[in-house]
Amino acid sequence: MSDRQQPATLGDLLKTLEKSDNLRQLARECGLTPGDLRKRLRLWRRDLETDAEAPAPSRAGRPDVDASLDEAAAALLPAAGLKKSPLPRKGDQVLEIWTDGASRGNPGPASIGIVFGQRGGETLCAHGETIGRATNNAAEYQAVLRALHFATDWGVKRVQLNLDSELVARQLSGQYRVKSQDLMPFYRQVVSLMRSLDKAVVRHVRREKNKLADRLANLALDGRL
């Protein structure tokens, strides 16, 4: 039996991982350098400590976030029913796309959420569906793949993809290598579709900037779409 004290909280676990002798192997499996992984673990631990110290926000006078997102999702035109590009003829002709994938169990029941808009303009339509059983990363890839199929079917030639998955965003932009054999087929299909377009830009966005796509994925998993 080891005399080393076991982590009692998530913060303790993150601190233990920061000092782990296996950090290099963990970083390699995540597609990161040991320095990057150690920095992220430290930031996550600090965020946890900050959240634990912060007082719970009052709900008085504040609209329910999920309810407002549900209303926004319900108001959007279903992308699956469109036969041609939803982009208006006037304005920027870049289709801006927000995607998200969800998995309950990782792997487990999974779904995708997609929001389409005119870059610099209004939100146009959306899509959410279940995709069977998948990991989080596989769901993220399938969301991008489904979104690009919509774009190519509509004859759109210029897209901007916004993903809150840093791993997938950096793999698609060439910053990270794809090491998972399970993800490689999705990666190749996505890259092939991107190359068929005149322009395809991939951006990593913070999760709070992608709430509607995330909500659509969860509504699909809940059977509410």
ROMARKE-31965 format. One record per residue (C-alpha): residue in one letter; x, y negated, z negated; residue number from 1. Coordinates in steps of 0.1 Angstrom, whole numbers. Each point is the difference from the previous one (the first is absolute). Layout:
<rs>
<r><res>A</res><X>X</X><Y>Y</Y><Z>Z</Z><n>NUM</n></r>
...
</rs>
This chain:
<rs>
<r><res>M</res><X>0</X><Y>0</Y><Z>0</Z><n>1</n></r>
<r><res>S</res><X>14</X><Y>-34</Y><Z>10</Z><n>2</n></r>
<r><res>D</res><X>5</X><Y>-26</Y><Z>-27</Z><n>3</n></r>
<r><res>R</res><X>-7</X><Y>-28</Y><Z>25</Z><n>4</n></r>
<r><res>Q</res><X>-32</X><Y>-19</Y><Z>-9</Z><n>5</n></r>
<r><res>Q</res><X>-28</X><Y>5</Y><Z>25</Z><n>6</n></r>
<r><res>P</res><X>-16</X><Y>-31</Y><Z>16</Z><n>7</n></r>
<r><res>A</res><X>-32</X><Y>-10</Y><Z>-19</Z><n>8</n></r>
<r><res>T</res><X>-13</X><Y>-25</Y><Z>25</Z><n>9</n></r>
<r><res>L</res><X>2</X><Y>-7</Y><Z>37</Z><n>10</n></r>
<r><res>G</res><X>24</X><Y>-29</Y><Z>-8</Z><n>11</n></r>
<r><res>D</res><X>23</X><Y>25</Y><Z>-19</Z><n>12</n></r>
<r><res>L</res><X>-2</X><Y>24</Y><Z>30</Z><n>13</n></r>
<r><res>L</res><X>10</X><Y>-28</Y><Z>24</Z><n>14</n></r>
<r><res>K</res><X>29</X><Y>-9</Y><Z>-22</Z><n>15</n></r>
<r><res>T</res><X>11</X><Y>36</Y><Z>-2</Z><n>16</n></r>
<r><res>L</res><X>-1</X><Y>3</Y><Z>38</Z><n>17</n></r>
<r><res>E</res><X>22</X><Y>-32</Y><Z>3</Z><n>18</n></r>
<r><res>K</res><X>27</X><Y>18</Y><Z>-20</Z><n>19</n></r>
<r><res>S</res><X>-5</X><Y>34</Y><Z>16</Z><n>20</n></r>
<r><res>D</res><X>30</X><Y>20</Y><Z>13</Z><n>21</n></r>
<r><res>N</res><X>-23</X><Y>11</Y><Z>29</Z><n>22</n></r>
<r><res>L</res><X>-8</X><Y>-36</Y><Z>11</Z><n>23</n></r>
<r><res>R</res><X>20</X><Y>4</Y><Z>33</Z><n>24</n></r>
<r><res>Q</res><X>-21</X><Y>31</Y><Z>10</Z><n>25</n></r>
<r><res>L</res><X>-32</X><Y>-17</Y><Z>-10</Z><n>26</n></r>
<r><res>A</res><X>9</X><Y>-30</Y><Z>21</Z><n>27</n></r>
<r><res>R</res><X>9</X><Y>21</Y><Z>30</Z><n>28</n></r>
<r><res>E</res><X>-34</X><Y>18</Y><Z>-2</Z><n>29</n></r>
<r><res>C</res><X>-18</X><Y>-34</Y><Z>-1</Z><n>30</n></r>
<r><res>G</res><X>21</X><Y>-14</Y><Z>29</Z><n>31</n></r>
<r><res>L</res><X>17</X><Y>-26</Y><Z>-22</Z><n>32</n></r>
<r><res>T</res><X>35</X><Y>-7</Y><Z>-12</Z><n>33</n></r>
<r><res>P</res><X>7</X><Y>7</Y><Z>-37</Z><n>34</n></r>
<r><res>G</res><X>3</X><Y>-37</Y><Z>-6</Z><n>35</n></r>
<r><res>D</res><X>-34</X><Y>-8</Y><Z>16</Z><n>36</n></r>
<r><res>L</res><X>-17</X><Y>28</Y><Z>-20</Z><n>37</n></r>
<r><res>R</res><X>16</X><Y>-12</Y><Z>-33</Z><n>38</n></r>
<r><res>K</res><X>-11</X><Y>-36</Y><Z>7</Z><n>39</n></r>
<r><res>R</res><X>-36</X><Y>11</Y><Z>8</Z><n>40</n></r>
<r><res>L</res><X>-2</X><Y>22</Y><Z>-31</Z><n>41</n></r>
<r><res>R</res><X>12</X><Y>-30</Y><Z>-21</Z><n>42</n></r>
<r><res>L</res><X>-26</X><Y>-23</Y><Z>16</Z><n>43</n></r>
<r><res>W</res><X>-28</X><Y>24</Y><Z>-5</Z><n>44</n></r>
<r><res>R</res><X>9</X><Y>5</Y><Z>-37</Z><n>45</n></r>
<r><res>R</res><X>0</X><Y>-38</Y><Z>-5</Z><n>46</n></r>
<r><res>D</res><X>-33</X><Y>-3</Y><Z>17</Z><n>47</n></r>
<r><res>L</res><X>-15</X><Y>27</Y><Z>-23</Z><n>48</n></r>
<r><res>E</res><X>14</X><Y>-18</Y><Z>-30</Z><n>49</n></r>
<r><res>T</res><X>-14</X><Y>-33</Y><Z>12</Z><n>50</n></r>
<r><res>D</res><X>-34</X><Y>15</Y><Z>6</Z><n>51</n></r>
<r><res>A</res><X>0</X><Y>16</Y><Z>-34</Z><n>52</n></r>
<r><res>E</res><X>7</X><Y>-33</Y><Z>-17</Z><n>53</n></r>
<r><res>A</res><X>-25</X><Y>-20</Y><Z>20</Z><n>54</n></r>
<r><res>P</res><X>-35</X><Y>-5</Y><Z>-14</Z><n>55</n></r>
<r><res>A</res><X>-29</X><Y>16</Y><Z>18</Z><n>56</n></r>
<r><res>P</res><X>-16</X><Y>-25</Y><Z>23</Z><n>57</n></r>
<r><res>S</res><X>-36</X><Y>-10</Y><Z>-8</Z><n>58</n></r>
<r><res>R</res><X>-26</X><Y>12</Y><Z>24</Z><n>59</n></r>
<r><res>A</res><X>-24</X><Y>-29</Y><Z>-9</Z><n>60</n></r>
<r><res>G</res><X>-9</X><Y>-20</Y><Z>30</Z><n>61</n></r>
<r><res>R</res><X>22</X><Y>21</Y><Z>23</Z><n>62</n></r>
<r><res>P</res><X>-16</X><Y>18</Y><Z>30</Z><n>63</n></r>
<r><res>D</res><X>5</X><Y>38</Y><Z>0</Z><n>64</n></r>
<r><res>V</res><X>30</X><Y>6</Y><Z>24</Z><n>65</n></r>
<r><res>D</res><X>-12</X><Y>34</Y><Z>13</Z><n>66</n></r>
<r><res>A</res><X>-35</X><Y>-14</Y><Z>6</Z><n>67</n></r>
<r><res>S</res><X>13</X><Y>-29</Y><Z>21</Z><n>68</n></r>
<r><res>L</res><X>22</X><Y>24</Y><Z>19</Z><n>69</n></r>
<r><res>D</res><X>-29</X><Y>23</Y><Z>6</Z><n>70</n></r>
<r><res>E</res><X>-20</X><Y>-29</Y><Z>14</Z><n>71</n></r>
<r><res>A</res><X>28</X><Y>-10</Y><Z>22</Z><n>72</n></r>
<r><res>A</res><X>4</X><Y>35</Y><Z>13</Z><n>73</n></r>
<r><res>A</res><X>-37</X><Y>4</Y><Z>7</Z><n>74</n></r>
<r><res>A</res><X>-1</X><Y>-32</Y><Z>19</Z><n>75</n></r>
<r><res>L</res><X>26</X><Y>10</Y><Z>25</Z><n>76</n></r>
<r><res>L</res><X>-8</X><Y>14</Y><Z>34</Z><n>77</n></r>
<r><res>P</res><X>8</X><Y>38</Y><Z>3</Z><n>78</n></r>
<r><res>A</res><X>31</X><Y>4</Y><Z>22</Z><n>79</n></r>
<r><res>A</res><X>-12</X><Y>34</Y><Z>11</Z><n>80</n></r>
<r><res>G</res><X>-30</X><Y>-14</Y><Z>18</Z><n>81</n></r>
<r><res>L</res><X>20</X><Y>-24</Y><Z>22</Z><n>82</n></r>
<r><res>K</res><X>7</X><Y>8</Y><Z>36</Z><n>83</n></r>
<r><res>K</res><X>22</X><Y>-30</Y><Z>7</Z><n>84</n></r>
<r><res>S</res><X>24</X><Y>-23</Y><Z>-18</Z><n>85</n></r>
<r><res>P</res><X>-15</X><Y>-20</Y><Z>-28</Z><n>86</n></r>
<r><res>L</res><X>25</X><Y>-28</Y><Z>6</Z><n>87</n></r>
<r><res>P</res><X>-17</X><Y>-33</Y><Z>10</Z><n>88</n></r>
<r><res>R</res><X>11</X><Y>-13</Y><Z>34</Z><n>89</n></r>
<r><res>K</res><X>11</X><Y>-33</Y><Z>-16</Z><n>90</n></r>
<r><res>G</res><X>29</X><Y>-2</Y><Z>-25</Z><n>91</n></r>
<r><res>D</res><X>29</X><Y>23</Y><Z>-8</Z><n>92</n></r>
<r><res>Q</res><X>-2</X><Y>33</Y><Z>20</Z><n>93</n></r>
<r><res>V</res><X>19</X><Y>20</Y><Z>-26</Z><n>94</n></r>
<r><res>L</res><X>-21</X><Y>26</Y><Z>-19</Z><n>95</n></r>
<r><res>E</res><X>10</X><Y>-1</Y><Z>-36</Z><n>96</n></r>
<r><res>I</res><X>-5</X><Y>33</Y><Z>-18</Z><n>97</n></r>
<r><res>W</res><X>0</X><Y>9</Y><Z>-37</Z><n>98</n></r>
<r><res>T</res><X>2</X><Y>37</Y><Z>-8</Z><n>99</n></r>
<r><res>D</res><X>0</X><Y>21</Y><Z>-32</Z><n>100</n></r>
<r><res>G</res><X>0</X><Y>37</Y><Z>-8</Z><n>101</n></r>
<r><res>A</res><X>-13</X><Y>16</Y><Z>-32</Z><n>102</n></r>
<r><res>S</res><X>5</X><Y>34</Y><Z>-15</Z><n>103</n></r>
<r><res>R</res><X>-14</X><Y>13</Y><Z>-32</Z><n>104</n></r>
<r><res>G</res><X>24</X><Y>26</Y><Z>-12</Z><n>105</n></r>
<r><res>N</res><X>29</X><Y>-7</Y><Z>24</Z><n>106</n></r>
<r><res>P</res><X>-6</X><Y>23</Y><Z>18</Z><n>107</n></r>
<r><res>G</res><X>-38</X><Y>1</Y><Z>-5</Z><n>108</n></r>
<r><res>P</res><X>-32</X><Y>-14</Y><Z>16</Z><n>109</n></r>
<r><res>A</res><X>12</X><Y>-29</Y><Z>22</Z><n>110</n></r>
<r><res>S</res><X>-14</X><Y>-29</Y><Z>20</Z><n>111</n></r>
<r><res>I</res><X>10</X><Y>-31</Y><Z>20</Z><n>112</n></r>
<r><res>G</res><X>-12</X><Y>-36</Y><Z>1</Z><n>113</n></r>
<r><res>I</res><X>6</X><Y>-24</Y><Z>29</Z><n>114</n></r>
<r><res>V</res><X>-9</X><Y>-37</Y><Z>4</Z><n>115</n></r>
<r><res>F</res><X>4</X><Y>-18</Y><Z>33</Z><n>116</n></r>
<r><res>G</res><X>2</X><Y>-37</Y><Z>5</Z><n>117</n></r>
<r><res>Q</res><X>12</X><Y>-27</Y><Z>24</Z><n>118</n></r>
<r><res>R</res><X>34</X><Y>-12</Y><Z>-11</Z><n>119</n></r>
<r><res>G</res><X>-5</X><Y>-34</Y><Z>-16</Z><n>120</n></r>
<r><res>G</res><X>-37</X><Y>4</Y><Z>4</Z><n>121</n></r>
<r><res>E</res><X>-29</X><Y>19</Y><Z>-15</Z><n>122</n></r>
<r><res>T</res><X>-5</X><Y>37</Y><Z>-10</Z><n>123</n></r>
<r><res>L</res><X>-17</X><Y>18</Y><Z>28</Z><n>124</n></r>
<r><res>C</res><X>-8</X><Y>36</Y><Z>-9</Z><n>125</n></r>
<r><res>A</res><X>10</X><Y>29</Y><Z>-22</Z><n>126</n></r>
<r><res>H</res><X>2</X><Y>38</Y><Z>-3</Z><n>127</n></r>
<r><res>G</res><X>2</X><Y>25</Y><Z>-27</Z><n>128</n></r>
<r><res>E</res><X>-1</X><Y>38</Y><Z>1</Z><n>129</n></r>
<r><res>T</res><X>11</X><Y>31</Y><Z>-19</Z><n>130</n></r>
<r><res>I</res><X>28</X><Y>21</Y><Z>16</Z><n>131</n></r>
<r><res>G</res><X>-1</X><Y>32</Y><Z>-20</Z><n>132</n></r>
<r><res>R</res><X>29</X><Y>9</Y><Z>-23</Z><n>133</n></r>
<r><res>A</res><X>32</X><Y>-20</Y><Z>2</Z><n>134</n></r>
<r><res>T</res><X>28</X><Y>-18</Y><Z>-20</Z><n>135</n></r>
<r><res>N</res><X>0</X><Y>-37</Y><Z>-5</Z><n>136</n></r>
<r><res>N</res><X>27</X><Y>-5</Y><Z>26</Z><n>137</n></r>
<r><res>A</res><X>-17</X><Y>22</Y><Z>26</Z><n>138</n></r>
<r><res>A</res><X>-33</X><Y>-20</Y><Z>-6</Z><n>139</n></r>
<r><res>E</res><X>19</X><Y>-33</Y><Z>5</Z><n>140</n></r>
<r><res>Y</res><X>14</X><Y>13</Y><Z>33</Z><n>141</n></r>
<r><res>Q</res><X>-34</X><Y>13</Y><Z>12</Z><n>142</n></r>
<r><res>A</res><X>-16</X><Y>-34</Y><Z>-8</Z><n>143</n></r>
<r><res>V</res><X>26</X><Y>-17</Y><Z>23</Z><n>144</n></r>
<r><res>L</res><X>-5</X><Y>27</Y><Z>27</Z><n>145</n></r>
<r><res>R</res><X>-38</X><Y>-4</Y><Z>-1</Z><n>146</n></r>
<r><res>A</res><X>3</X><Y>-38</Y><Z>2</Z><n>147</n></r>
<r><res>L</res><X>23</X><Y>2</Y><Z>30</Z><n>148</n></r>
<r><res>H</res><X>-24</X><Y>24</Y><Z>18</Z><n>149</n></r>
<r><res>F</res><X>-27</X><Y>-26</Y><Z>-5</Z><n>150</n></r>
<r><res>A</res><X>22</X><Y>-27</Y><Z>14</Z><n>151</n></r>
<r><res>T</res><X>11</X><Y>20</Y><Z>31</Z><n>152</n></r>
<r><res>D</res><X>-36</X><Y>11</Y><Z>7</Z><n>153</n></r>
<r><res>W</res><X>-11</X><Y>-37</Y><Z>-1</Z><n>154</n></r>
<r><res>G</res><X>28</X><Y>-9</Y><Z>24</Z><n>155</n></r>
<r><res>V</res><X>18</X><Y>-22</Y><Z>-25</Z><n>156</n></r>
<r><res>K</res><X>37</X><Y>-6</Y><Z>8</Z><n>157</n></r>
<r><res>R</res><X>13</X><Y>-19</Y><Z>-30</Z><n>158</n></r>
<r><res>V</res><X>-4</X><Y>10</Y><Z>-36</Z><n>159</n></r>
<r><res>Q</res><X>13</X><Y>-10</Y><Z>-34</Z><n>160</n></r>
<r><res>L</res><X>-2</X><Y>29</Y><Z>-26</Z><n>161</n></r>
<r><res>N</res><X>-2</X><Y>-9</Y><Z>-37</Z><n>162</n></r>
<r><res>L</res><X>8</X><Y>29</Y><Z>-23</Z><n>163</n></r>
<r><res>D</res><X>4</X><Y>0</Y><Z>-38</Z><n>164</n></r>
<r><res>S</res><X>20</X><Y>32</Y><Z>2</Z><n>165</n></r>
<r><res>E</res><X>36</X><Y>-12</Y><Z>0</Z><n>166</n></r>
<r><res>L</res><X>13</X><Y>35</Y><Z>9</Z><n>167</n></r>
<r><res>V</res><X>-22</X><Y>3</Y><Z>32</Z><n>168</n></r>
<r><res>A</res><X>6</X><Y>-37</Y><Z>10</Z><n>169</n></r>
<r><res>R</res><X>37</X><Y>4</Y><Z>-3</Z><n>170</n></r>
<r><res>Q</res><X>1</X><Y>33</Y><Z>18</Z><n>171</n></r>
<r><res>L</res><X>-20</X><Y>-15</Y><Z>29</Z><n>172</n></r>
<r><res>S</res><X>22</X><Y>-31</Y><Z>2</Z><n>173</n></r>
<r><res>G</res><X>31</X><Y>23</Y><Z>0</Z><n>174</n></r>
<r><res>Q</res><X>14</X><Y>-10</Y><Z>-34</Z><n>175</n></r>
<r><res>Y</res><X>-6</X><Y>35</Y><Z>-15</Z><n>176</n></r>
<r><res>R</res><X>5</X><Y>34</Y><Z>16</Z><n>177</n></r>
<r><res>V</res><X>-29</X><Y>24</Y><Z>-1</Z><n>178</n></r>
<r><res>K</res><X>13</X><Y>30</Y><Z>-19</Z><n>179</n></r>
<r><res>S</res><X>-33</X><Y>18</Y><Z>-7</Z><n>180</n></r>
<r><res>Q</res><X>-9</X><Y>26</Y><Z>26</Z><n>181</n></r>
<r><res>D</res><X>-36</X><Y>-4</Y><Z>-9</Z><n>182</n></r>
<r><res>L</res><X>0</X><Y>-37</Y><Z>9</Z><n>183</n></r>
<r><res>M</res><X>21</X><Y>3</Y><Z>32</Z><n>184</n></r>
<r><res>P</res><X>-29</X><Y>10</Y><Z>23</Z><n>185</n></r>
<r><res>F</res><X>-20</X><Y>-31</Y><Z>-12</Z><n>186</n></r>
<r><res>Y</res><X>30</X><Y>-22</Y><Z>4</Z><n>187</n></r>
<r><res>R</res><X>7</X><Y>11</Y><Z>36</Z><n>188</n></r>
<r><res>Q</res><X>-36</X><Y>-5</Y><Z>10</Z><n>189</n></r>
<r><res>V</res><X>-1</X><Y>-35</Y><Z>-16</Z><n>190</n></r>
<r><res>V</res><X>32</X><Y>-10</Y><Z>17</Z><n>191</n></r>
<r><res>S</res><X>-12</X><Y>13</Y><Z>33</Z><n>192</n></r>
<r><res>L</res><X>-32</X><Y>-21</Y><Z>-2</Z><n>193</n></r>
<r><res>M</res><X>20</X><Y>-31</Y><Z>-11</Z><n>194</n></r>
<r><res>R</res><X>23</X><Y>3</Y><Z>30</Z><n>195</n></r>
<r><res>S</res><X>-30</X><Y>2</Y><Z>23</Z><n>196</n></r>
<r><res>L</res><X>-10</X><Y>-35</Y><Z>-11</Z><n>197</n></r>
<r><res>D</res><X>15</X><Y>-33</Y><Z>11</Z><n>198</n></r>
<r><res>K</res><X>8</X><Y>-10</Y><Z>-36</Z><n>199</n></r>
<r><res>A</res><X>-4</X><Y>18</Y><Z>-33</Z><n>200</n></r>
<r><res>V</res><X>12</X><Y>-16</Y><Z>-32</Z><n>201</n></r>
<r><res>V</res><X>1</X><Y>18</Y><Z>-33</Z><n>202</n></r>
<r><res>R</res><X>-2</X><Y>-19</Y><Z>-33</Z><n>203</n></r>
<r><res>H</res><X>1</X><Y>11</Y><Z>-36</Z><n>204</n></r>
<r><res>V</res><X>-25</X><Y>-19</Y><Z>-21</Z><n>205</n></r>
<r><res>R</res><X>-7</X><Y>1</Y><Z>-37</Z><n>206</n></r>
<r><res>R</res><X>-29</X><Y>22</Y><Z>-12</Z><n>207</n></r>
<r><res>E</res><X>-21</X><Y>-30</Y><Z>-11</Z><n>208</n></r>
<r><res>K</res><X>1</X><Y>-13</Y><Z>36</Z><n>209</n></r>
<r><res>N</res><X>-14</X><Y>33</Y><Z>12</Z><n>210</n></r>
<r><res>K</res><X>-30</X><Y>4</Y><Z>-23</Z><n>211</n></r>
<r><res>L</res><X>-27</X><Y>4</Y><Z>26</Z><n>212</n></r>
<r><res>A</res><X>17</X><Y>28</Y><Z>19</Z><n>213</n></r>
<r><res>D</res><X>7</X><Y>17</Y><Z>-34</Z><n>214</n></r>
<r><res>R</res><X>-36</X><Y>-3</Y><Z>-10</Z><n>215</n></r>
<r><res>L</res><X>-12</X><Y>14</Y><Z>33</Z><n>216</n></r>
<r><res>A</res><X>22</X><Y>31</Y><Z>-5</Z><n>217</n></r>
<r><res>N</res><X>-14</X><Y>5</Y><Z>-35</Z><n>218</n></r>
<r><res>L</res><X>-36</X><Y>-5</Y><Z>11</Z><n>219</n></r>
<r><res>A</res><X>6</X><Y>27</Y><Z>27</Z><n>220</n></r>
<r><res>L</res><X>13</X><Y>23</Y><Z>-27</Z><n>221</n></r>
<r><res>D</res><X>-31</X><Y>-7</Y><Z>-21</Z><n>222</n></r>
<r><res>G</res><X>-23</X><Y>8</Y><Z>29</Z><n>223</n></r>
<r><res>R</res><X>-13</X><Y>-36</Y><Z>1</Z><n>224</n></r>
<r><res>L</res><X>7</X><Y>-8</Y><Z>36</Z><n>225</n></r>
</rs>
